[in-house]
Amino acid sequence: MKKLLLTAAVFALTLAAARADDVALVTLRVGDDKTPLQFAMEFYENEAPRTVENFKKLAGKKFYNGLAIHRAFHHILVQMGDPLTKHKDRSKVGTGGPGYTIEAEIRRKHTKGAVAAARLPDKINPSRHSNGSQFYICLAPQPTYDGQYTVFGSILWGLDTLDALSTKPADSNDYPIERIVIRSVKILPREQLPAAPAPVKPGPAPKKPWWRLF
């Protein structure tokens, strides 16, 4: 019996270790173009366990499939994860989520490639709880956001792809005019992650300033 329990414990530890080294492979589609674009990200399991667990849970439920990038600041950041982007009405985009928030886990810095959870401003969200699904990716270091938002991952490859997408024409709310849609988010062991594709040519220089994340 003891041997059986020991075997079960070893199996549980092995499973936990495998999950701790999971990565995400995100596939995007731009407009009617059928050519898939991808980026891969790793997670900060130790620093942001609740946020990482939530992201994996939503990915497993295919929550992100069909959602669009709804904020794009040239060479600065891109933001996605709002379920309201599935609808044609853009007036409320940026306010959507799964119906809950995540406790703040503010430990990591906003380095180039950092993946962080979006949230409501301090004035109405003093505890800095994160939105349950929206996240943004830093295309360059953003030190002014350090200590304010939960960084829960980092881009392994594909940042050049996201940087190129950030330069596409957008409306007055920085929402790309041509829909850039998440086709899928797959959580898989790091060793199963495919090799990085060839780098994407950089887009033009920024044409306008930006001042907010949501």
MARMI-742108 format. One line per field, with one value per atom (N, C-alpha, C): residue number from 0; atom name; residue in three letters; x, y, z. Coordinates in pm, whole numbers, plus 50000, padded with zeros to 5 digits. Layout:
<nodes>
i: c(NUM|...)
at: c(CA|...)
aa: c(ALA|...)
px: c(X|...)
py: c(Y|...)
pz: c(Z|...)
</nodes>
This chain:
<nodes>
i: c(0|0|0|1|1|1|2|2|2|3|3|3|4|4|4|5|5|5|6|6|6|7|7|7|8|8|8|9|9|9|10|10|10|11|11|11|12|12|12|13|13|13|14|14|14|15|15|15|16|16|16|17|17|17|18|18|18|19|19|19|20|20|20|21|21|21|22|22|22|23|23|23|24|24|24|25|25|25|26|26|26|27|27|27|28|28|28|29|29|29|30|30|30|31|31|31|32|32|32|33|33|33|34|34|34|35|35|35|36|36|36|37|37|37|38|38|38|39|39|39|40|40|40|41|41|41|42|42|42|43|43|43|44|44|44|45|45|45|46|46|46|47|47|47|48|48|48|49|49|49|50|50|50|51|51|51|52|52|52|53|53|53|54|54|54|55|55|55|56|56|56|57|57|57|58|58|58|59|59|59|60|60|60|61|61|61|62|62|62|63|63|63|64|64|64|65|65|65|66|66|66|67|67|67|68|68|68|69|69|69|70|70|70|71|71|71|72|72|72|73|73|73|74|74|74|75|75|75|76|76|76|77|77|77|78|78|78|79|79|79|80|80|80|81|81|81|82|82|82|83|83|83|84|84|84|85|85|85|86|86|86|87|87|87|88|88|88|89|89|89|90|90|90|91|91|91|92|92|92|93|93|93|94|94|94|95|95|95|96|96|96|97|97|97|98|98|98|99|99|99|100|100|100|101|101|101|102|102|102|103|103|103|104|104|104|105|105|105|106|106|106|107|107|107|108|108|108|109|109|109|110|110|110|111|111|111|112|112|112|113|113|113|114|114|114|115|115|115|116|116|116|117|117|117|118|118|118|119|119|119|120|120|120|121|121|121|122|122|122|123|123|123|124|124|124|125|125|125|126|126|126|127|127|127|128|128|128|129|129|129|130|130|130|131|131|131|132|132|132|133|133|133|134|134|134|135|135|135|136|136|136|137|137|137|138|138|138|139|139|139|140|140|140|141|141|141|142|142|142|143|143|143|144|144|144|145|145|145|146|146|146|147|147|147|148|148|148|149|149|149|150|150|150|151|151|151|152|152|152|153|153|153|154|154|154|155|155|155|156|156|156|157|157|157|158|158|158|159|159|159|160|160|160|161|161|161|162|162|162|163|163|163|164|164|164|165|165|165|166|166|166|167|167|167|168|168|168|169|169|169|170|170|170|171|171|171|172|172|172|173|173|173|174|174|174|175|175|175|176|176|176|177|177|177|178|178|178|179|179|179|180|180|180|181|181|181|182|182|182|183|183|183|184|184|184|185|185|185|186|186|186|187|187|187|188|188|188|189|189|189|190|190|190|191|191|191|192|192|192|193|193|193|194|194|194|195|195|195|196|196|196|197|197|197|198|198|198|199|199|199|200|200|200|201|201|201|202|202|202|203|203|203|204|204|204|205|205|205|206|206|206|207|207|207|208|208|208|209|209|209|210|210|210|211|211|211|212|212|212|213|213|213)
at: c(N|CA|C|N|CA|C|N|CA|C|N|CA|C|N|CA|C|N|CA|C|N|CA|C|N|CA|C|N|CA|C|N|CA|C|N|CA|C|N|CA|C|N|CA|C|N|CA|C|N|CA|C|N|CA|C|N|CA|C|N|CA|C|N|CA|C|N|CA|C|N|CA|C|N|CA|C|N|CA|C|N|CA|C|N|CA|C|N|CA|C|N|CA|C|N|CA|C|N|CA|C|N|CA|C|N|CA|C|N|CA|C|N|CA|C|N|CA|C|N|CA|C|N|CA|C|N|CA|C|N|CA|C|N|CA|C|N|CA|C|N|CA|C|N|CA|C|N|CA|C|N|CA|C|N|CA|C|N|CA|C|N|CA|C|N|CA|C|N|CA|C|N|CA|C|N|CA|C|N|CA|C|N|CA|C|N|CA|C|N|CA|C|N|CA|C|N|CA|C|N|CA|C|N|CA|C|N|CA|C|N|CA|C|N|CA|C|N|CA|C|N|CA|C|N|CA|C|N|CA|C|N|CA|C|N|CA|C|N|CA|C|N|CA|C|N|CA|C|N|CA|C|N|CA|C|N|CA|C|N|CA|C|N|CA|C|N|CA|C|N|CA|C|N|CA|C|N|CA|C|N|CA|C|N|CA|C|N|CA|C|N|CA|C|N|CA|C|N|CA|C|N|CA|C|N|CA|C|N|CA|C|N|CA|C|N|CA|C|N|CA|C|N|CA|C|N|CA|C|N|CA|C|N|CA|C|N|CA|C|N|CA|C|N|CA|C|N|CA|C|N|CA|C|N|CA|C|N|CA|C|N|CA|C|N|CA|C|N|CA|C|N|CA|C|N|CA|C|N|CA|C|N|CA|C|N|CA|C|N|CA|C|N|CA|C|N|CA|C|N|CA|C|N|CA|C|N|CA|C|N|CA|C|N|CA|C|N|CA|C|N|CA|C|N|CA|C|N|CA|C|N|CA|C|N|CA|C|N|CA|C|N|CA|C|N|CA|C|N|CA|C|N|CA|C|N|CA|C|N|CA|C|N|CA|C|N|CA|C|N|CA|C|N|CA|C|N|CA|C|N|CA|C|N|CA|C|N|CA|C|N|CA|C|N|CA|C|N|CA|C|N|CA|C|N|CA|C|N|CA|C|N|CA|C|N|CA|C|N|CA|C|N|CA|C|N|CA|C|N|CA|C|N|CA|C|N|CA|C|N|CA|C|N|CA|C|N|CA|C|N|CA|C|N|CA|C|N|CA|C|N|CA|C|N|CA|C|N|CA|C|N|CA|C|N|CA|C|N|CA|C|N|CA|C|N|CA|C|N|CA|C|N|CA|C|N|CA|C|N|CA|C|N|CA|C|N|CA|C|N|CA|C|N|CA|C|N|CA|C|N|CA|C|N|CA|C|N|CA|C|N|CA|C|N|CA|C|N|CA|C|N|CA|C|N|CA|C|N|CA|C|N|CA|C|N|CA|C|N|CA|C|N|CA|C|N|CA|C|N|CA|C|N|CA|C|N|CA|C|N|CA|C|N|CA|C|N|CA|C|N|CA|C|N|CA|C|N|CA|C|N|CA|C|N|CA|C|N|CA|C|N|CA|C|N|CA|C|N|CA|C|N|CA|C|N|CA|C|N|CA|C|N|CA|C|N|CA|C|N|CA|C|N|CA|C|N|CA|C)
aa: c(MET|MET|MET|LYS|LYS|LYS|LYS|LYS|LYS|LEU|LEU|LEU|LEU|LEU|LEU|LEU|LEU|LEU|THR|THR|THR|ALA|ALA|ALA|ALA|ALA|ALA|VAL|VAL|VAL|PHE|PHE|PHE|ALA|ALA|ALA|LEU|LEU|LEU|THR|THR|THR|LEU|LEU|LEU|ALA|ALA|ALA|ALA|ALA|ALA|ALA|ALA|ALA|ARG|ARG|ARG|ALA|ALA|ALA|ASP|ASP|ASP|ASP|ASP|ASP|VAL|VAL|VAL|ALA|ALA|ALA|LEU|LEU|LEU|VAL|VAL|VAL|THR|THR|THR|LEU|LEU|LEU|ARG|ARG|ARG|VAL|VAL|VAL|GLY|GLY|GLY|ASP|ASP|ASP|ASP|ASP|ASP|LYS|LYS|LYS|THR|THR|THR|PRO|PRO|PRO|LEU|LEU|LEU|GLN|GLN|GLN|PHE|PHE|PHE|ALA|ALA|ALA|MET|MET|MET|GLU|GLU|GLU|PHE|PHE|PHE|TYR|TYR|TYR|GLU|GLU|GLU|ASN|ASN|ASN|GLU|GLU|GLU|ALA|ALA|ALA|PRO|PRO|PRO|ARG|ARG|ARG|THR|THR|THR|VAL|VAL|VAL|GLU|GLU|GLU|ASN|ASN|ASN|PHE|PHE|PHE|LYS|LYS|LYS|LYS|LYS|LYS|LEU|LEU|LEU|ALA|ALA|ALA|GLY|GLY|GLY|LYS|LYS|LYS|LYS|LYS|LYS|PHE|PHE|PHE|TYR|TYR|TYR|ASN|ASN|ASN|GLY|GLY|GLY|LEU|LEU|LEU|ALA|ALA|ALA|ILE|ILE|ILE|HIS|HIS|HIS|ARG|ARG|ARG|ALA|ALA|ALA|PHE|PHE|PHE|HIS|HIS|HIS|HIS|HIS|HIS|ILE|ILE|ILE|LEU|LEU|LEU|VAL|VAL|VAL|GLN|GLN|GLN|MET|MET|MET|GLY|GLY|GLY|ASP|ASP|ASP|PRO|PRO|PRO|LEU|LEU|LEU|THR|THR|THR|LYS|LYS|LYS|HIS|HIS|HIS|LYS|LYS|LYS|ASP|ASP|ASP|ARG|ARG|ARG|SER|SER|SER|LYS|LYS|LYS|VAL|VAL|VAL|GLY|GLY|GLY|THR|THR|THR|GLY|GLY|GLY|GLY|GLY|GLY|PRO|PRO|PRO|GLY|GLY|GLY|TYR|TYR|TYR|THR|THR|THR|ILE|ILE|ILE|GLU|GLU|GLU|ALA|ALA|ALA|GLU|GLU|GLU|ILE|ILE|ILE|ARG|ARG|ARG|ARG|ARG|ARG|LYS|LYS|LYS|HIS|HIS|HIS|THR|THR|THR|LYS|LYS|LYS|GLY|GLY|GLY|ALA|ALA|ALA|VAL|VAL|VAL|ALA|ALA|ALA|ALA|ALA|ALA|ALA|ALA|ALA|ARG|ARG|ARG|LEU|LEU|LEU|PRO|PRO|PRO|ASP|ASP|ASP|LYS|LYS|LYS|ILE|ILE|ILE|ASN|ASN|ASN|PRO|PRO|PRO|SER|SER|SER|ARG|ARG|ARG|HIS|HIS|HIS|SER|SER|SER|ASN|ASN|ASN|GLY|GLY|GLY|SER|SER|SER|GLN|GLN|GLN|PHE|PHE|PHE|TYR|TYR|TYR|ILE|ILE|ILE|CYS|CYS|CYS|LEU|LEU|LEU|ALA|ALA|ALA|PRO|PRO|PRO|GLN|GLN|GLN|PRO|PRO|PRO|THR|THR|THR|TYR|TYR|TYR|ASP|ASP|ASP|GLY|GLY|GLY|GLN|GLN|GLN|TYR|TYR|TYR|THR|THR|THR|VAL|VAL|VAL|PHE|PHE|PHE|GLY|GLY|GLY|SER|SER|SER|ILE|ILE|ILE|LEU|LEU|LEU|TRP|TRP|TRP|GLY|GLY|GLY|LEU|LEU|LEU|ASP|ASP|ASP|THR|THR|THR|LEU|LEU|LEU|ASP|ASP|ASP|ALA|ALA|ALA|LEU|LEU|LEU|SER|SER|SER|THR|THR|THR|LYS|LYS|LYS|PRO|PRO|PRO|ALA|ALA|ALA|ASP|ASP|ASP|SER|SER|SER|ASN|ASN|ASN|ASP|ASP|ASP|TYR|TYR|TYR|PRO|PRO|PRO|ILE|ILE|ILE|GLU|GLU|GLU|ARG|ARG|ARG|ILE|ILE|ILE|VAL|VAL|VAL|ILE|ILE|ILE|ARG|ARG|ARG|SER|SER|SER|VAL|VAL|VAL|LYS|LYS|LYS|ILE|ILE|ILE|LEU|LEU|LEU|PRO|PRO|PRO|ARG|ARG|ARG|GLU|GLU|GLU|GLN|GLN|GLN|LEU|LEU|LEU|PRO|PRO|PRO|ALA|ALA|ALA|ALA|ALA|ALA|PRO|PRO|PRO|ALA|ALA|ALA|PRO|PRO|PRO|VAL|VAL|VAL|LYS|LYS|LYS|PRO|PRO|PRO|GLY|GLY|GLY|PRO|PRO|PRO|ALA|ALA|ALA|PRO|PRO|PRO|LYS|LYS|LYS|LYS|LYS|LYS|PRO|PRO|PRO|TRP|TRP|TRP|TRP|TRP|TRP|ARG|ARG|ARG|LEU|LEU|LEU|PHE|PHE|PHE)
px: c(50083|50000|50086|50194|50285|50351|50387|50451|50356|50228|50127|50110|50108|50094|50215|50334|50457|50456|50411|50404|50308|50193|50095|50151|50228|50287|50389|50472|50572|50504|50395|50321|50263|50210|50152|50258|50377|50485|50533|50540|50581|50481|50350|50245|50252|50275|50284|50402|50515|50634|50609|50539|50509|50420|50320|50230|50303|50397|50471|50557|50590|50673|50591|50460|50375|50403|50378|50385|50256|50234|50115|50157|50087|50107|49979|49989|49873|49878|49768|49758|49660|49702|49621|49583|49475|49437|49409|49461|49440|49339|49224|49120|49080|49075|49039|49161|49278|49401|49403|49420|49419|49557|49658|49793|49799|49823|49826|49953|49938|50050|50053|50171|50179|50279|50255|50355|50345|50454|50459|50498|50442|50472|50493|50579|50599|50532|50512|50440|50531|50495|50562|50477|50485|50403|50425|50550|50581|50537|50552|50521|50373|50304|50162|50080|50077|50010|49861|49787|49643|49614|49691|49671|49704|49813|49853|49748|49704|49603|49476|49436|49316|49333|49448|49474|49466|49529|49526|49384|49308|49171|49088|49101|49026|49069|49200|49251|49193|49186|49131|48985|48913|48770|48749|48860|48857|48789|48801|48742|48798|48928|48994|48970|48927|48907|48803|48841|48747|48755|48833|48848|48955|48944|49034|49127|49239|49325|49246|49225|49142|49217|49345|49430|49565|49615|49745|49816|49922|50003|50135|50166|50282|50410|50462|50589|50589|50471|50460|50395|50271|50202|50081|50032|49904|49824|49692|49605|49492|49454|49349|49282|49182|49117|48980|48924|48791|48686|48593|48490|48395|48390|48302|48352|48476|48529|48468|48390|48321|48204|48159|48042|48085|47996|48027|48032|47955|47952|48084|48156|48286|48279|48163|48150|48188|48167|48197|48322|48389|48508|48614|48674|48771|48717|48585|48520|48478|48494|48446|48540|48486|48564|48478|48529|48453|48355|48349|48254|48317|48449|48519|48655|48720|48855|48951|49080|49183|49263|49290|49368|49504|49547|49674|49791|49884|50009|50123|50145|50236|50379|50459|50596|50698|50661|50753|50750|50859|50869|50820|50789|50741|50859|50928|51038|50984|51069|51029|50979|50860|50802|50719|50708|50629|50481|50413|50269|50203|50111|50051|49900|49835|49689|49643|49545|49488|49394|49355|49265|49204|49106|49045|49138|49124|49212|49202|49304|49311|49190|49139|49030|48908|48881|48767|48811|48943|48998|49126|49114|49233|49313|49250|49321|49397|49376|49445|49420|49299|49261|49265|49309|49322|49190|49170|49058|49072|48959|48965|49016|49023|49067|49156|49145|49221|49368|49454|49598|49664|49782|49856|50001|50065|50202|50289|50396|50486|50581|50579|50667|50799|50805|50926|50913|51021|51011|50916|50833|50738|50755|50864|50891|50789|50714|50614|50499|50485|50379|50427|50556|50608|50541|50503|50440|50292|50234|50093|50007|50068|49993|50061|49982|50034|50095|50225|50296|50300|50244|50235|50302|50371|50439|50530|50592|50683|50682|50701|50701|50832|50819|50936|50980|50887|50913|50783|50799|50683|50659|50749|50731|50741|50823|50835|50703|50631|50500|50402|50398|50309|50347|50476|50522|50474|50483|50435|50285|50210|50064|50027|50111|50081|50079|50137|50145|50030|49940|49828|49733|49665|49574|49469|49441|49346|49250|49138|49042|49086|48998|49032|49053|49008|49028|49143|49225|49342|49304|49182|49132|49166|49248|49282|49157|49157|49040|49018|49124|49115|49125|49026|49023|49142|49208|49317|49266|49230|49156|49243|49219|49283|49210|49280|49220|49222|49331|49341|49451|49436|49540|49560|49676|49703|49808|49777|49870|49938|50070|50142|50277|50335|50466|50571|50668|50769|50838|50864|50937|50855|50725|50641|50620|50677|50661|50738|50673|50744|50851|50942|51050|50993|51063|51019|51023|50923|50923|51024|51040|51132|51083|51175|51135|51050|50960|50874|50940|50929|50987|50921|50999|50941|50851|50750|50659|50717|50644|50691|50698|50762|50775|50640|50625|50498|50456|50324|50271|50196|50164|50089|50121|50105|50132|50019|50039|49937|49941|49834|49832|49757|49697|49626|49622|49587|49586|49447|49344|49207|49111)
py: c(49880|50000|50126|50125|50238|50262|50151|50161|50226|50189|50244|50394|50434|50575|50654|50595|50661|50680|50577|50587|50697|50705|50809|50948|50960|51089|51132|51037|51067|51110|51040|51075|51216|51249|51382|51490|51465|51562|51579|51469|51474|51554|51531|51603|51752|51785|51925|51993|51918|51975|52001|51908|51924|52046|52060|52174|52305|52304|52426|52472|52382|52417|52429|52438|52456|52591|52598|52724|52737|52853|52877|52908|52848|52877|52944|53070|53148|53169|53134|53149|53260|53352|53467|53461|53533|53549|53697|53750|53890|53901|53961|53978|53846|53843|53723|53640|53686|53614|53480|53372|53240|53197|53280|53248|53269|53163|53181|53251|53336|53403|53352|53334|53275|53347|53335|53372|53273|53259|53164|53239|53196|53262|53161|53197|53117|53186|53112|53165|53183|53278|53298|53233|53102|53024|53064|53090|53120|53259|53356|53494|53528|53461|53494|53366|53279|53149|53157|53250|53259|53308|53406|53461|53359|53286|53183|53071|53027|52922|52965|53090|53140|53144|53190|53196|53057|52960|52822|52766|52800|52752|52807|52937|52998|52942|52921|52864|52725|52646|52511|52510|52615|52627|52693|52728|52797|52934|52994|53126|53231|53223|53325|53311|53195|53172|53268|53341|53434|53576|53600|53736|53810|53943|54024|54111|54147|54250|54381|54445|54565|54692|54681|54798|54768|54864|54846|54980|54994|55116|55085|55159|55131|55105|54984|54945|54960|54974|54992|54869|54839|54722|54687|54566|54521|54459|54474|54423|54339|54233|54142|54073|53988|53910|53958|54057|54108|54033|53960|53887|53976|54106|54197|54220|54182|54200|54100|54006|53914|53981|54095|54164|54281|54325|54434|54568|54584|54709|54728|54834|54859|54957|55011|55118|55077|54950|54905|54817|54799|54715|54772|54684|54726|54711|54688|54677|54533|54443|54307|54215|54101|54000|53879|53782|53661|53675|53795|53816|53813|53812|53813|53878|53909|53965|53872|53898|53816|53903|53849|53922|53961|54082|54132|54046|54022|53950|54029|54147|54244|54222|54155|54122|54144|54114|54122|54260|54292|54420|54409|54523|54530|54539|54429|54422|54402|54411|54384|54240|54221|54088|54045|54129|54094|54083|53985|53967|53998|54095|54141|54148|54137|54145|54290|54324|54458|54471|54592|54613|54752|54775|54907|55001|55133|55230|55227|55280|55282|55351|55454|55532|55446|55347|55258|55116|55095|54962|54977|55030|55057|54933|54817|54693|54639|54702|54668|54524|54476|54344|54343|54233|54220|54181|54224|54177|54026|53956|53810|53750|53829|53770|53861|53991|54081|54086|54088|54097|54179|54231|54307|54259|54286|54240|54361|54377|54490|54464|54552|54540|54611|54683|54753|54765|54788|54803|54916|54893|54993|55012|55072|55085|55165|55253|55333|55248|55126|55037|54938|54940|54851|54883|54779|54798|54830|54828|54864|54753|54667|54561|54426|54320|54184|54132|54114|54052|53901|53822|53678|53589|53651|53571|53655|53590|53658|53588|53665|53608|53533|53410|53328|53358|53362|53403|53455|53534|53593|53738|53797|53937|54027|53988|54065|54065|53953|53944|54041|54042|54133|54278|54305|54440|54489|54401|54438|54461|54380|54397|54528|54573|54696|54819|54810|54927|54933|54837|54838|54954|55007|55120|55090|55189|55172|55289|55272|55381|55475|55567|55668|55608|55485|55417|55318|55328|55241|55095|55074|54941|54918|54817|54791|54780|54851|54852|54714|54652|54515|54420|54333|54246|54151|54150|54056|53961|53841|53749|53636|53600|53482|53358|53276|53151|53044|53038|52937|52973|52921|52930|52788|52730|52593|52592|52524|52506|52370|52370|52246|52245|52126|52118|52190|52251|52330|52251|52122|52042|52017|52041|52021|52150|52260|52387|52384|52420|52420|52527|52513|52611|52745|52851|52986|53006|53072|53100|53209|53235|53341|53476|53566|53698|53777|53859|53944|54080|54139|54270|54376|54462|54565|54661|54716|54813|54953|55055|55193|55249|55361|55427|55477|55499|55548|55681|55699|55822|55906|55846|55921|55869|55950|55905|55819|55761|55682|55717|55685|55725|55630|55525|55436|55293|55202|55060|55008|55079|55027|55143)
pz: c(50000|50000|50000|50083|50090|49955|49887|49757|49656|49665|49576|49599|49726|49760|49712|49727|49684|49532|49461|49315|49272|49341|49310|49337|49446|49481|49377|49332|49230|49101|49066|48944|48954|49072|49093|49079|49136|49128|48984|48911|48771|48689|48714|48643|48673|48801|48841|48772|48764|48701|48553|48488|48347|48325|48411|48397|48423|48515|48547|48430|48338|48224|48095|48108|47991|47926|47796|47722|47642|47584|47502|47359|47265|47123|47073|47033|46991|46839|46773|46628|46595|46509|46471|46323|46287|46147|46124|46015|45982|45870|45898|45797|45734|45601|45527|45486|45527|45493|45568|45496|45557|45607|45585|45633|45784|45862|46009|46056|46154|46221|46364|46419|46553|46642|46773|46873|46987|47058|47170|47296|47409|47535|47647|47739|47859|47976|48085|48200|48322|48407|48535|48643|48650|48744|48889|48925|49066|49107|49018|49054|49038|48946|48921|48902|49004|48988|48957|49020|48996|48854|48811|48678|48570|48590|48494|48489|48605|48611|48538|48556|48491|48339|48293|48149|48087|48153|48102|48100|48203|48211|48096|48069|47960|47825|47809|47684|47662|47770|47761|47723|47762|47727|47591|47524|47394|47405|47522|47546|47451|47423|47343|47193|47149|47007|46950|46846|46782|46834|46940|46993|46913|46910|46827|46910|46850|46909|46904|47019|47020|47059|47088|47110|47046|46968|46905|46898|46973|46974|46905|46800|46717|46798|46786|46848|47000|47060|47206|47269|47230|47284|47201|47220|47164|47278|47271|47377|47317|47387|47338|47456|47425|47530|47572|47500|47534|47454|47519|47446|47367|47399|47325|47182|47153|47017|46919|46969|46879|46808|46862|46807|46718|46633|46542|46612|46719|46794|46869|46835|46896|47014|47041|47141|47282|47318|47454|47463|47350|47350|47444|47523|47623|47763|47774|47905|47936|47840|47857|47931|47975|48047|48073|48148|48177|48291|48353|48463|48600|48606|48735|48718|48828|48826|48898|48885|48948|49046|49163|49262|49205|49235|49183|49228|49134|49162|49097|49151|49090|49142|49059|49100|48988|48867|48753|48687|48615|48545|48401|48342|48204|48108|48090|47996|47855|47756|47619|47609|47557|47545|47664|47766|47884|47848|47910|47892|48026|48027|48152|48142|48256|48263|48268|48186|48188|48309|48342|48455|48448|48535|48546|48623|48605|48671|48824|48889|49035|49099|49034|49092|49124|49037|49062|49094|49099|49126|49209|49330|49413|49448|49450|49482|49361|49245|49121|49077|49102|49053|48900|48844|48699|48634|48511|48432|48415|48410|48406|48277|48169|48042|47957|47972|47886|47927|47827|47852|47742|47771|47672|47667|47556|47533|47503|47576|47559|47441|47343|47227|47252|47362|47408|47559|47632|47778|47816|47919|47967|48118|48161|48305|48382|48315|48386|48439|48390|48436|48542|48571|48675|48809|48882|49011|49004|48882|48868|48808|48728|48660|48682|48675|48693|48564|48565|48453|48481|48389|48416|48312|48216|48116|48029|47931|47840|47705|47598|47463|47438|47391|47356|47213|47122|46984|46922|46815|46750|46786|46865|46902|46779|46683|46558|46482|46487|46423|46488|46621|46694|46670|46661|46636|46500|46399|46265|46266|46339|46347|46417|46508|46583|46495|46376|46287|46186|46190|46096|46127|46026|46047|46154|46239|46349|46353|46426|46439|46551|46589|46691|46830|46852|46980|46975|46870|46853|46828|46780|46746|46598|46566|46425|46338|46227|46138|46077|46032|45982|46101|46117|46234|46239|46353|46379|46487|46448|46533|46586|46711|46770|46718|46643|46594|46702|46778|46883|46981|47104|47206|47259|47233|47274|47385|47493|47604|47585|47579|47553|47624|47646|47709|47625|47690|47620|47510|47535|47436|47309|47314|47196|47116|47164|47095|46963|46851|46722|46718|46621|46605|46563|46598|46563|46412|46354|46210|46175|46048|46004|46054|46089|46141|46042|46095|46014|45999|45879|45854|45941|46007|46095|46019|46089|46029|46037|45990|45992|46133|46148|46277|46326|46457|46512|46449|46433|46375|46477|46593|46694|46832|46935|47072|47125|47240|47307|47455|47527|47668|47757|47708|47799|47745|47834|47797|47770|47812|47797|47780)
</nodes>
